[in-house]
């Protein structure tokens, strides 16, 4: 996963931040329990967002319990207790996504990254089989996304929309699995699609210079604009605005303050950090 779906800590109430951390720690605990203590390093903010969203939709977090960090037993922490399968689904999505990312690294990465991926693949293959067996619908969606992404990146007519579509498609369909009726399905799909599109494009914007340097694929390289960073900002703003419009149609009660923080402060702040970094890099290049 990408890691851009974060809170803006400075704008959260203390109790909200504690609740957010308890979901993060709860997901970390579940990953270790379901697969291996070694796999906890794939824990991401994106899948924490997914777990928390499921828990809010299902109203499955009824309590919090005290415990100790699995990495640092001297550190006390709280765990959000999930009475449904939200942690299980988020853990499976983490494993399945990481497995396909590893396969992608083997196919397209440089020598050292490829060697590291080969060394990790036997472990992930075992974990992936378990996750795919338990949640075949998630496996199918992620697998289709990877095929679509490969085809898009090797197409002669690449565009921003076609490059971002597979990730948008994946998150849209994964969230649609939680809908109880056609109205909810349409709303969840719209929210997931534009949020997934934003996640893909903010990652592409973040990697823009590195991709130029290493001759990697980047959808923004096909855009001919005097100021590519202004263009990036406009595209990203559009996706985030459409995701926010759909978000306002979703009935959330649990963790509502945290989700509001993410949509209004956390995601825009992540985007601003990326784009400000681009601006500083341009200024540094011009001053040399």
Secondary structure by P-SEA (a helix, b strand, c coil): cccccccccccccaaaaaaaaaaaaaaaaaaaaaccccccccccaaaaaaaaaaaaaaccccbbbbbbbcccccccbbbbbbccaaaaaaaaaaaaaaaaaaaaaaacccaaaaaaaaaaaaaaaaaaaaaaaacaaaaaaaaaaaaaaaaaaacccccccccaaaaaaaaaaaaacccccaaaaaaaaaaaaaaaaaaaaaaaaaaaaaaaaacccccccccccccaaaaaaaaaaaaaaaaaaaaaacccccaaaaaaaaaccaaaaaaaaaaaaaaaaaaaaaac
